[in-house]
Amino acid sequence: MKPDLTDDNARWQAVRIRDAAMDGLFVYGVLSTRIFCRPSCPSRPARRESLVSLQTPEAAREGGFRACLRCRPDQPETWAERL
Ligand SMILES: [Zn+2]
């Protein structure tokens, strides 16, 4: 079943369970740190309120976020190699 990524709850759920299948479909920014991550990042934040979902790494950068050094959300070529 394809999740509906226009639904905020679906995106939050993907982040919460670190769903690697969602990598490449969206990234999320952490408002407190100004860092953005892919959904499967091990350093996901605990609080939903501090998250903002973003369509692409480009959009995240334009929004003033920096790429996380752990999950490298700015390198799409590594996304495909995972799993
Ligand atoms: Zn990350």
PDB file of the backbone (N, CA, C, O) and the ligand in Angstrom, with CONECT records:
HET     ZN  A 101       1
ATOM      1  N   MET A   1       0.838  -1.192   0.000  1.00  0.00           N
ATOM      2  CA  MET A   1       0.000   0.000   0.000  1.00  0.00           C
ATOM      3  C   MET A   1       0.873   1.243   0.000  1.00  0.00           C
ATOM      4  O   MET A   1       1.791   1.373   0.811  1.00  0.00           O
ATOM      5  N   LYS A   2       0.586   2.129  -0.894  1.00  0.00           N
ATOM      6  CA  LYS A   2       1.362   3.361  -0.990  1.00  0.00           C
ATOM      7  C   LYS A   2       0.830   4.357   0.033  1.00  0.00           C
ATOM      8  O   LYS A   2      -0.353   4.698   0.012  1.00  0.00           O
ATOM      9  N   PRO A   3       1.687   4.822   0.919  1.00  0.00           N
ATOM     10  CA  PRO A   3       1.215   5.780   1.921  1.00  0.00           C
ATOM     11  C   PRO A   3       0.911   7.129   1.295  1.00  0.00           C
ATOM     12  O   PRO A   3       1.530   7.519   0.305  1.00  0.00           O
ATOM     13  N   ASP A   4      -0.018   7.819   1.862  1.00  0.00           N
ATOM     14  CA  ASP A   4      -0.384   9.141   1.375  1.00  0.00           C
ATOM     15  C   ASP A   4       0.507  10.176   2.038  1.00  0.00           C
ATOM     16  O   ASP A   4       0.303  10.537   3.197  1.00  0.00           O
ATOM     17  N   LEU A   5       1.498  10.649   1.291  1.00  0.00           N
ATOM     18  CA  LEU A   5       2.466  11.572   1.896  1.00  0.00           C
ATOM     19  C   LEU A   5       1.975  13.005   1.951  1.00  0.00           C
ATOM     20  O   LEU A   5       2.673  13.893   2.441  1.00  0.00           O
ATOM     21  N   THR A   6       0.782  13.226   1.451  1.00  0.00           N
ATOM     22  CA  THR A   6       0.215  14.543   1.683  1.00  0.00           C
ATOM     23  C   THR A   6      -0.373  14.608   3.093  1.00  0.00           C
ATOM     24  O   THR A   6      -0.731  15.675   3.592  1.00  0.00           O
ATOM     25  N   ASP A   7      -0.458  13.452   3.707  1.00  0.00           N
ATOM     26  CA  ASP A   7      -0.995  13.368   5.063  1.00  0.00           C
ATOM     27  C   ASP A   7       0.134  13.526   6.073  1.00  0.00           C
ATOM     28  O   ASP A   7       1.075  12.733   6.091  1.00  0.00           O
ATOM     29  N   ASP A   8       0.038  14.527   6.892  1.00  0.00           N
ATOM     30  CA  ASP A   8       1.076  14.810   7.870  1.00  0.00           C
ATOM     31  C   ASP A   8       1.287  13.641   8.828  1.00  0.00           C
ATOM     32  O   ASP A   8       2.414  13.356   9.233  1.00  0.00           O
ATOM     33  N   ASN A   9       0.203  12.973   9.185  1.00  0.00           N
ATOM     34  CA  ASN A   9       0.319  11.838  10.106  1.00  0.00           C
ATOM     35  C   ASN A   9       1.127  10.704   9.491  1.00  0.00           C
ATOM     36  O   ASN A   9       1.900  10.039  10.180  1.00  0.00           O
ATOM     37  N   ALA A  10       0.947  10.487   8.192  1.00  0.00           N
ATOM     38  CA  ALA A  10       1.687   9.429   7.509  1.00  0.00           C
ATOM     39  C   ALA A  10       3.173   9.743   7.517  1.00  0.00           C
ATOM     40  O   ALA A  10       3.994   8.848   7.718  1.00  0.00           O
ATOM     41  N   ARG A  11       3.523  10.983   7.304  1.00  0.00           N
ATOM     42  CA  ARG A  11       4.934  11.368   7.300  1.00  0.00           C
ATOM     43  C   ARG A  11       5.529  11.254   8.695  1.00  0.00           C
ATOM     44  O   ARG A  11       6.647  10.768   8.873  1.00  0.00           O
ATOM     45  N   TRP A  12       4.774  11.704   9.668  1.00  0.00           N
ATOM     46  CA  TRP A  12       5.273  11.605  11.036  1.00  0.00           C
ATOM     47  C   TRP A  12       5.473  10.147  11.435  1.00  0.00           C
ATOM     48  O   TRP A  12       6.450   9.798  12.097  1.00  0.00           O
ATOM     49  N   GLN A  13       4.533   9.306  11.023  1.00  0.00           N
ATOM     50  CA  GLN A  13       4.638   7.884  11.319  1.00  0.00           C
ATOM     51  C   GLN A  13       5.893   7.300  10.683  1.00  0.00           C
ATOM     52  O   GLN A  13       6.586   6.498  11.309  1.00  0.00           O
ATOM     53  N   ALA A  14       6.192   7.693   9.450  1.00  0.00           N
ATOM     54  CA  ALA A  14       7.392   7.199   8.764  1.00  0.00           C
ATOM     55  C   ALA A  14       8.653   7.590   9.528  1.00  0.00           C
ATOM     56  O   ALA A  14       9.582   6.792   9.654  1.00  0.00           O
ATOM     57  N   VAL A  15       8.680   8.805  10.031  1.00  0.00           N
ATOM     58  CA  VAL A  15       9.838   9.268  10.801  1.00  0.00           C
ATOM     59  C   VAL A  15       9.914   8.517  12.125  1.00  0.00           C
ATOM     60  O   VAL A  15      10.994   8.130  12.571  1.00  0.00           O
ATOM     61  N   ARG A  16       8.778   8.319  12.734  1.00  0.00           N
ATOM     62  CA  ARG A  16       8.737   7.705  14.051  1.00  0.00           C
ATOM     63  C   ARG A  16       9.255   6.267  14.026  1.00  0.00           C
ATOM     64  O   ARG A  16       9.938   5.829  14.952  1.00  0.00           O
ATOM     65  N   ILE A  17       8.928   5.544  12.971  1.00  0.00           N
ATOM     66  CA  ILE A  17       9.376   4.153  12.879  1.00  0.00           C
ATOM     67  C   ILE A  17      10.638   4.021  12.022  1.00  0.00           C
ATOM     68  O   ILE A  17      11.094   2.911  11.746  1.00  0.00           O
ATOM     69  N   ARG A  18      11.198   5.158  11.604  1.00  0.00           N
ATOM     70  CA  ARG A  18      12.404   5.181  10.760  1.00  0.00           C
ATOM     71  C   ARG A  18      12.212   4.327   9.520  1.00  0.00           C
ATOM     72  O   ARG A  18      12.997   3.422   9.236  1.00  0.00           O
ATOM     73  N   ASP A  19      11.173   4.628   8.808  1.00  0.00           N
ATOM     74  CA  ASP A  19      10.811   3.829   7.648  1.00  0.00           C
ATOM     75  C   ASP A  19      11.738   4.126   6.471  1.00  0.00           C
ATOM     76  O   ASP A  19      11.619   5.167   5.824  1.00  0.00           O
ATOM     77  N   ALA A  20      12.659   3.206   6.200  1.00  0.00           N
ATOM     78  CA  ALA A  20      13.632   3.410   5.129  1.00  0.00           C
ATOM     79  C   ALA A  20      12.962   3.436   3.759  1.00  0.00           C
ATOM     80  O   ALA A  20      13.513   3.980   2.802  1.00  0.00           O
ATOM     81  N   ALA A  21      11.787   2.855   3.671  1.00  0.00           N
ATOM     82  CA  ALA A  21      11.074   2.866   2.397  1.00  0.00           C
ATOM     83  C   ALA A  21      10.653   4.285   2.010  1.00  0.00           C
ATOM     84  O   ALA A  21      10.351   4.560   0.848  1.00  0.00           O
ATOM     85  N   MET A  22      10.637   5.167   2.985  1.00  0.00           N
ATOM     86  CA  MET A  22      10.250   6.551   2.720  1.00  0.00           C
ATOM     87  C   MET A  22      11.434   7.418   2.313  1.00  0.00           C
ATOM     88  O   MET A  22      11.252   8.558   1.885  1.00  0.00           O
ATOM     89  N   ASP A  23      12.638   6.888   2.444  1.00  0.00           N
ATOM     90  CA  ASP A  23      13.806   7.657   2.043  1.00  0.00           C
ATOM     91  C   ASP A  23      13.705   8.011   0.571  1.00  0.00           C
ATOM     92  O   ASP A  23      13.403   7.161  -0.266  1.00  0.00           O
ATOM     93  N   GLY A  24      13.955   9.247   0.271  1.00  0.00           N
ATOM     94  CA  GLY A  24      13.880   9.682  -1.114  1.00  0.00           C
ATOM     95  C   GLY A  24      12.528  10.259  -1.477  1.00  0.00           C
ATOM     96  O   GLY A  24      12.392  10.917  -2.508  1.00  0.00           O
ATOM     97  N   LEU A  25      11.531  10.025  -0.647  1.00  0.00           N
ATOM     98  CA  LEU A  25      10.198  10.547  -0.939  1.00  0.00           C
ATOM     99  C   LEU A  25       9.980  11.905  -0.289  1.00  0.00           C
ATOM    100  O   LEU A  25       9.254  12.755  -0.804  1.00  0.00           O
ATOM    101  N   PHE A  26      10.628  12.085   0.856  1.00  0.00           N
ATOM    102  CA  PHE A  26      10.584  13.392   1.501  1.00  0.00           C
ATOM    103  C   PHE A  26      11.712  13.456   2.527  1.00  0.00           C
ATOM    104  O   PHE A  26      12.296  12.430   2.876  1.00  0.00           O
ATOM    105  N   VAL A  27      12.009  14.625   2.995  1.00  0.00           N
ATOM    106  CA  VAL A  27      12.938  14.785   4.107  1.00  0.00           C
ATOM    107  C   VAL A  27      12.218  15.591   5.178  1.00  0.00           C
ATOM    108  O   VAL A  27      11.176  16.190   4.915  1.00  0.00           O
ATOM    109  N   TYR A  28      12.768  15.606   6.371  1.00  0.00           N
ATOM    110  CA  TYR A  28      12.158  16.436   7.390  1.00  0.00           C
ATOM    111  C   TYR A  28      13.205  17.332   8.033  1.00  0.00           C
ATOM    112  O   TYR A  28      14.360  16.946   8.209  1.00  0.00           O
ATOM    113  N   GLY A  29      12.773  18.533   8.375  1.00  0.00           N
ATOM    114  CA  GLY A  29      13.654  19.473   9.050  1.00  0.00           C
ATOM    115  C   GLY A  29      13.319  19.515  10.524  1.00  0.00           C
ATOM    116  O   GLY A  29      12.165  19.359  10.925  1.00  0.00           O
ATOM    117  N   VAL A  30      14.360  19.731  11.329  1.00  0.00           N
ATOM    118  CA  VAL A  30      14.179  19.889  12.768  1.00  0.00           C
ATOM    119  C   VAL A  30      14.346  21.368  13.091  1.00  0.00           C
ATOM    120  O   VAL A  30      15.422  21.941  12.919  1.00  0.00           O
ATOM    121  N   LEU A  31      13.272  21.964  13.558  1.00  0.00           N
ATOM    122  CA  LEU A  31      13.264  23.413  13.734  1.00  0.00           C
ATOM    123  C   LEU A  31      14.257  23.881  14.788  1.00  0.00           C
ATOM    124  O   LEU A  31      14.808  24.976  14.682  1.00  0.00           O
ATOM    125  N   SER A  32      14.484  23.062  15.795  1.00  0.00           N
ATOM    126  CA  SER A  32      15.358  23.488  16.889  1.00  0.00           C
ATOM    127  C   SER A  32      16.824  23.496  16.484  1.00  0.00           C
ATOM    128  O   SER A  32      17.605  24.296  16.998  1.00  0.00           O
ATOM    129  N   THR A  33      17.203  22.611  15.565  1.00  0.00           N
ATOM    130  CA  THR A  33      18.611  22.506  15.182  1.00  0.00           C
ATOM    131  C   THR A  33      18.884  23.015  13.774  1.00  0.00           C
ATOM    132  O   THR A  33      20.039  23.211  13.396  1.00  0.00           O
ATOM    133  N   ARG A  34      17.826  23.228  12.999  1.00  0.00           N
ATOM    134  CA  ARG A  34      17.958  23.655  11.601  1.00  0.00           C
ATOM    135  C   ARG A  34      18.705  22.620  10.770  1.00  0.00           C
ATOM    136  O   ARG A  34      19.445  22.969   9.850  1.00  0.00           O
ATOM    137  N   ILE A  35      18.509  21.355  11.095  1.00  0.00           N
ATOM    138  CA  ILE A  35      19.111  20.270  10.340  1.00  0.00           C
ATOM    139  C   ILE A  35      17.988  19.471   9.693  1.00  0.00           C
ATOM    140  O   ILE A  35      16.909  19.319  10.265  1.00  0.00           O
ATOM    141  N   PHE A  36      18.256  18.960   8.486  1.00  0.00           N
ATOM    142  CA  PHE A  36      17.234  18.106   7.866  1.00  0.00           C
ATOM    143  C   PHE A  36      17.759  16.699   7.664  1.00  0.00           C
ATOM    144  O   PHE A  36      18.952  16.477   7.456  1.00  0.00           O
ATOM    145  N   CYS A  37      16.833  15.754   7.732  1.00  0.00           N
ATOM    146  CA  CYS A  37      17.145  14.335   7.750  1.00  0.00           C
ATOM    147  C   CYS A  37      16.236  13.565   6.808  1.00  0.00           C
ATOM    148  O   CYS A  37      15.169  14.040   6.418  1.00  0.00           O
ATOM    149  N   ARG A  38      16.680  12.366   6.450  1.00  0.00           N
ATOM    150  CA  ARG A  38      15.780  11.450   5.770  1.00  0.00           C
ATOM    151  C   ARG A  38      14.965  10.700   6.831  1.00  0.00           C
ATOM    152  O   ARG A  38      15.362  10.644   7.994  1.00  0.00           O
ATOM    153  N   PRO A  39      13.825  10.125   6.426  1.00  0.00           N
ATOM    154  CA  PRO A  39      12.951   9.505   7.428  1.00  0.00           C
ATOM    155  C   PRO A  39      13.614   8.422   8.274  1.00  0.00           C
ATOM    156  O   PRO A  39      13.240   8.238   9.433  1.00  0.00           O
ATOM    157  N   SER A  40      14.593   7.699   7.721  1.00  0.00           N
ATOM    158  CA  SER A  40      15.186   6.588   8.464  1.00  0.00           C
ATOM    159  C   SER A  40      16.337   7.006   9.367  1.00  0.00           C
ATOM    160  O   SER A  40      16.976   6.152   9.981  1.00  0.00           O
ATOM    161  N   CYS A  41      16.610   8.289   9.460  1.00  0.00           N
ATOM    162  CA  CYS A  41      17.752   8.740  10.260  1.00  0.00           C
ATOM    163  C   CYS A  41      17.655   8.258  11.704  1.00  0.00           C
ATOM    164  O   CYS A  41      16.595   8.372  12.320  1.00  0.00           O
ATOM    165  N   PRO A  42      18.746   7.720  12.253  1.00  0.00           N
ATOM    166  CA  PRO A  42      18.721   7.227  13.635  1.00  0.00           C
ATOM    167  C   PRO A  42      18.582   8.346  14.666  1.00  0.00           C
ATOM    168  O   PRO A  42      18.224   8.083  15.814  1.00  0.00           O
ATOM    169  N   SER A  43      18.856   9.570  14.277  1.00  0.00           N
ATOM    170  CA  SER A  43      18.794  10.652  15.266  1.00  0.00           C
ATOM    171  C   SER A  43      17.502  11.444  15.145  1.00  0.00           C
ATOM    172  O   SER A  43      17.506  12.673  15.218  1.00  0.00           O
ATOM    173  N   ARG A  44      16.412  10.740  14.962  1.00  0.00           N
ATOM    174  CA  ARG A  44      15.143  11.443  14.820  1.00  0.00           C
ATOM    175  C   ARG A  44      14.756  12.124  16.127  1.00  0.00           C
ATOM    176  O   ARG A  44      15.074  11.637  17.212  1.00  0.00           O
ATOM    177  N   PRO A  45      14.087  13.219  16.015  1.00  0.00           N
ATOM    178  CA  PRO A  45      13.679  13.951  17.224  1.00  0.00           C
ATOM    179  C   PRO A  45      12.480  13.302  17.897  1.00  0.00           C
ATOM    180  O   PRO A  45      11.722  12.561  17.272  1.00  0.00           O
ATOM    181  N   ALA A  46      12.326  13.591  19.161  1.00  0.00           N
ATOM    182  CA  ALA A  46      11.255  12.980  19.923  1.00  0.00           C
ATOM    183  C   ALA A  46       9.940  13.724  19.752  1.00  0.00           C
ATOM    184  O   ALA A  46       8.861  13.152  19.904  1.00  0.00           O
ATOM    185  N   ARG A  47      10.045  14.977  19.441  1.00  0.00           N
ATOM    186  CA  ARG A  47       8.836  15.789  19.451  1.00  0.00           C
ATOM    187  C   ARG A  47       8.368  16.146  18.050  1.00  0.00           C
ATOM    188  O   ARG A  47       9.110  16.730  17.260  1.00  0.00           O
ATOM    189  N   ARG A  48       7.171  15.799  17.768  1.00  0.00           N
ATOM    190  CA  ARG A  48       6.581  16.087  16.470  1.00  0.00           C
ATOM    191  C   ARG A  48       6.491  17.591  16.208  1.00  0.00           C
ATOM    192  O   ARG A  48       6.589  18.038  15.066  1.00  0.00           O
ATOM    193  N   GLU A  49       6.306  18.353  17.265  1.00  0.00           N
ATOM    194  CA  GLU A  49       6.115  19.794  17.096  1.00  0.00           C
ATOM    195  C   GLU A  49       7.337  20.475  16.506  1.00  0.00           C
ATOM    196  O   GLU A  49       7.241  21.550  15.914  1.00  0.00           O
ATOM    197  N   SER A  50       8.492  19.833  16.677  1.00  0.00           N
ATOM    198  CA  SER A  50       9.715  20.471  16.195  1.00  0.00           C
ATOM    199  C   SER A  50      10.072  20.042  14.779  1.00  0.00           C
ATOM    200  O   SER A  50      11.127  20.408  14.259  1.00  0.00           O
ATOM    201  N   LEU A  51       9.190  19.264  14.157  1.00  0.00           N
ATOM    202  CA  LEU A  51       9.455  18.784  12.806  1.00  0.00           C
ATOM    203  C   LEU A  51       8.705  19.580  11.758  1.00  0.00           C
ATOM    204  O   LEU A  51       7.586  20.044  11.975  1.00  0.00           O
ATOM    205  N   VAL A  52       9.355  19.721  10.621  1.00  0.00           N
ATOM    206  CA  VAL A  52       8.638  20.219   9.456  1.00  0.00           C
ATOM    207  C   VAL A  52       9.016  19.323   8.288  1.00  0.00           C
ATOM    208  O   VAL A  52      10.200  19.089   8.044  1.00  0.00           O
ATOM    209  N   SER A  53       8.036  18.827   7.573  1.00  0.00           N
ATOM    210  CA  SER A  53       8.360  17.947   6.458  1.00  0.00           C
ATOM    211  C   SER A  53       8.606  18.780   5.212  1.00  0.00           C
ATOM    212  O   SER A  53       7.960  19.803   4.987  1.00  0.00           O
ATOM    213  N   LEU A  54       9.551  18.319   4.412  1.00  0.00           N
ATOM    214  CA  LEU A  54       9.979  19.066   3.236  1.00  0.00           C
ATOM    215  C   LEU A  54      10.009  18.115   2.050  1.00  0.00           C
ATOM    216  O   LEU A  54      10.289  16.925   2.198  1.00  0.00           O
ATOM    217  N   GLN A  55       9.722  18.648   0.888  1.00  0.00           N
ATOM    218  CA  GLN A  55       9.613  17.797  -0.288  1.00  0.00           C
ATOM    219  C   GLN A  55      10.967  17.255  -0.737  1.00  0.00           C
ATOM    220  O   GLN A  55      11.085  16.079  -1.081  1.00  0.00           O
ATOM    221  N   THR A  56      11.964  18.093  -0.733  1.00  0.00           N
ATOM    222  CA  THR A  56      13.271  17.717  -1.286  1.00  0.00           C
ATOM    223  C   THR A  56      14.396  18.336  -0.462  1.00  0.00           C
ATOM    224  O   THR A  56      14.170  19.298   0.272  1.00  0.00           O
ATOM    225  N   PRO A  57      15.609  17.790  -0.579  1.00  0.00           N
ATOM    226  CA  PRO A  57      16.771  18.424   0.062  1.00  0.00           C
ATOM    227  C   PRO A  57      16.974  19.859  -0.412  1.00  0.00           C
ATOM    228  O   PRO A  57      17.413  20.711   0.361  1.00  0.00           O
ATOM    229  N   GLU A  58      16.658  20.130  -1.675  1.00  0.00           N
ATOM    230  CA  GLU A  58      16.803  21.493  -2.191  1.00  0.00           C
ATOM    231  C   GLU A  58      15.872  22.450  -1.447  1.00  0.00           C
ATOM    232  O   GLU A  58      16.255  23.558  -1.073  1.00  0.00           O
ATOM    233  N   ALA A  59      14.654  21.991  -1.249  1.00  0.00           N
ATOM    234  CA  ALA A  59      13.684  22.815  -0.533  1.00  0.00           C
ATOM    235  C   ALA A  59      14.140  23.051   0.895  1.00  0.00           C
ATOM    236  O   ALA A  59      13.944  24.129   1.454  1.00  0.00           O
ATOM    237  N   ALA A  60      14.750  22.031   1.476  1.00  0.00           N
ATOM    238  CA  ALA A  60      15.235  22.159   2.844  1.00  0.00           C
ATOM    239  C   ALA A  60      16.339  23.208   2.926  1.00  0.00           C
ATOM    240  O   ALA A  60      16.342  24.057   3.818  1.00  0.00           O
ATOM    241  N   ARG A  61      17.273  23.136   1.985  1.00  0.00           N
ATOM    242  CA  ARG A  61      18.367  24.111   1.994  1.00  0.00           C
ATOM    243  C   ARG A  61      17.858  25.521   1.787  1.00  0.00           C
ATOM    244  O   ARG A  61      18.328  26.466   2.422  1.00  0.00           O
ATOM    245  N   GLU A  62      16.884  25.657   0.886  1.00  0.00           N
ATOM    246  CA  GLU A  62      16.311  26.982   0.648  1.00  0.00           C
ATOM    247  C   GLU A  62      15.613  27.496   1.900  1.00  0.00           C
ATOM    248  O   GLU A  62      15.504  28.702   2.119  1.00  0.00           O
ATOM    249  N   GLY A  63      15.144  26.560   2.715  1.00  0.00           N
ATOM    250  CA  GLY A  63      14.482  26.941   3.948  1.00  0.00           C
ATOM    251  C   GLY A  63      15.457  27.204   5.086  1.00  0.00           C
ATOM    252  O   GLY A  63      15.041  27.500   6.206  1.00  0.00           O
ATOM    253  N   GLY A  64      16.761  27.098   4.802  1.00  0.00           N
ATOM    254  CA  GLY A  64      17.763  27.416   5.805  1.00  0.00           C
ATOM    255  C   GLY A  64      18.208  26.229   6.633  1.00  0.00           C
ATOM    256  O   GLY A  64      18.828  26.408   7.681  1.00  0.00           O
ATOM    257  N   PHE A  65      17.904  25.011   6.183  1.00  0.00           N
ATOM    258  CA  PHE A  65      18.327  23.817   6.914  1.00  0.00           C
ATOM    259  C   PHE A  65      19.641  23.287   6.349  1.00  0.00           C
ATOM    260  O   PHE A  65      19.942  23.459   5.168  1.00  0.00           O
ATOM    261  N   ARG A  66      20.416  22.639   7.219  1.00  0.00           N
ATOM    262  CA  ARG A  66      21.654  21.986   6.802  1.00  0.00           C
ATOM    263  C   ARG A  66      21.454  20.482   6.814  1.00  0.00           C
ATOM    264  O   ARG A  66      20.686  19.958   7.621  1.00  0.00           O
ATOM    265  N   ALA A  67      22.149  19.786   5.916  1.00  0.00           N
ATOM    266  CA  ALA A  67      22.003  18.338   5.827  1.00  0.00           C
ATOM    267  C   ALA A  67      22.616  17.658   7.042  1.00  0.00           C
ATOM    268  O   ALA A  67      23.705  18.017   7.489  1.00  0.00           O
ATOM    269  N   CYS A  68      21.902  16.676   7.567  1.00  0.00           N
ATOM    270  CA  CYS A  68      22.392  15.877   8.684  1.00  0.00           C
ATOM    271  C   CYS A  68      23.641  15.097   8.265  1.00  0.00           C
ATOM    272  O   CYS A  68      23.700  14.555   7.162  1.00  0.00           O
ATOM    273  N   LEU A  69      24.630  15.045   9.146  1.00  0.00           N
ATOM    274  CA  LEU A  69      25.865  14.336   8.812  1.00  0.00           C
ATOM    275  C   LEU A  69      25.735  12.832   9.021  1.00  0.00           C
ATOM    276  O   LEU A  69      26.588  12.069   8.566  1.00  0.00           O
ATOM    277  N   ARG A  70      24.706  12.408   9.685  1.00  0.00           N
ATOM    278  CA  ARG A  70      24.535  10.974   9.935  1.00  0.00           C
ATOM    279  C   ARG A  70      23.837  10.275   8.781  1.00  0.00           C
ATOM    280  O   ARG A  70      24.255   9.192   8.369  1.00  0.00           O
ATOM    281  N   CYS A  71      22.777  10.881   8.253  1.00  0.00           N
ATOM    282  CA  CYS A  71      22.004  10.182   7.219  1.00  0.00           C
ATOM    283  C   CYS A  71      22.215  10.746   5.822  1.00  0.00           C
ATOM    284  O   CYS A  71      21.699  10.196   4.850  1.00  0.00           O
ATOM    285  N   ARG A  72      22.967  11.839   5.710  1.00  0.00           N
ATOM    286  CA  ARG A  72      23.307  12.419   4.408  1.00  0.00           C
ATOM    287  C   ARG A  72      22.094  12.533   3.486  1.00  0.00           C
ATOM    288  O   ARG A  72      22.082  11.944   2.405  1.00  0.00           O
ATOM    289  N   PRO A  73      21.095  13.272   3.897  1.00  0.00           N
ATOM    290  CA  PRO A  73      19.876  13.368   3.083  1.00  0.00           C
ATOM    291  C   PRO A  73      20.087  14.133   1.783  1.00  0.00           C
ATOM    292  O   PRO A  73      19.211  14.145   0.918  1.00  0.00           O
ATOM    293  N   ASP A  74      21.238  14.766   1.643  1.00  0.00           N
ATOM    294  CA  ASP A  74      21.490  15.552   0.431  1.00  0.00           C
ATOM    295  C   ASP A  74      22.162  14.727  -0.660  1.00  0.00           C
ATOM    296  O   ASP A  74      22.536  15.263  -1.704  1.00  0.00           O
ATOM    297  N   GLN A  75      22.317  13.433  -0.425  1.00  0.00           N
ATOM    298  CA  GLN A  75      22.978  12.599  -1.418  1.00  0.00           C
ATOM    299  C   GLN A  75      22.050  11.491  -1.905  1.00  0.00           C
ATOM    300  O   GLN A  75      22.114  10.363  -1.415  1.00  0.00           O
ATOM    301  N   PRO A  76      21.203  11.807  -2.852  1.00  0.00           N
ATOM    302  CA  PRO A  76      20.187  10.854  -3.314  1.00  0.00           C
ATOM    303  C   PRO A  76      20.794   9.574  -3.873  1.00  0.00           C
ATOM    304  O   PRO A  76      20.160   8.520  -3.825  1.00  0.00           O
ATOM    305  N   GLU A  77      22.004   9.649  -4.400  1.00  0.00           N
ATOM    306  CA  GLU A  77      22.583   8.432  -4.975  1.00  0.00           C
ATOM    307  C   GLU A  77      22.825   7.374  -3.910  1.00  0.00           C
ATOM    308  O   GLU A  77      22.822   6.179  -4.207  1.00  0.00           O
ATOM    309  N   THR A  78      23.032   7.802  -2.682  1.00  0.00           N
ATOM    310  CA  THR A  78      23.224   6.819  -1.625  1.00  0.00           C
ATOM    311  C   THR A  78      21.888   6.221  -1.178  1.00  0.00           C
ATOM    312  O   THR A  78      21.858   5.148  -0.576  1.00  0.00           O
ATOM    313  N   TRP A  79      20.806   6.902  -1.468  1.00  0.00           N
ATOM    314  CA  TRP A  79      19.498   6.389  -1.051  1.00  0.00           C
ATOM    315  C   TRP A  79      19.220   5.071  -1.761  1.00  0.00           C
ATOM    316  O   TRP A  79      18.746   4.110  -1.156  1.00  0.00           O
ATOM    317  N   ALA A  80      19.524   5.043  -3.057  1.00  0.00           N
ATOM    318  CA  ALA A  80      19.201   3.878  -3.860  1.00  0.00           C
ATOM    319  C   ALA A  80      20.072   2.668  -3.472  1.00  0.00           C
ATOM    320  O   ALA A  80      19.687   1.517  -3.678  1.00  0.00           O
ATOM    321  N   GLU A  81      21.235   2.956  -2.914  1.00  0.00           N
ATOM    322  CA  GLU A  81      22.143   1.865  -2.572  1.00  0.00           C
ATOM    323  C   GLU A  81      21.744   1.184  -1.263  1.00  0.00           C
ATOM    324  O   GLU A  81      22.197   0.080  -0.960  1.00  0.00           O
ATOM    325  N   ARG A  82      20.911   1.846  -0.515  1.00  0.00           N
ATOM    326  CA  ARG A  82      20.539   1.292   0.784  1.00  0.00           C
ATOM    327  C   ARG A  82      19.669   0.049   0.626  1.00  0.00           C
ATOM    328  O   ARG A  82      18.894  -0.052  -0.326  1.00  0.00           O
ATOM    329  N   LEU A  83      19.792  -0.873   1.533  1.00  0.00           N
ATOM    330  CA  LEU A  83      19.023  -2.114   1.598  1.00  0.00           C
ATOM    331  C   LEU A  83      19.387  -3.091   0.500  1.00  0.00           C
ATOM    332  O   LEU A  83      18.820  -4.181   0.430  1.00  0.00           O
TER     333      LEU A  83
HETATM  334 ZN    ZN A 101      19.824  12.589   9.915  1.00  0.00          ZN2+
END
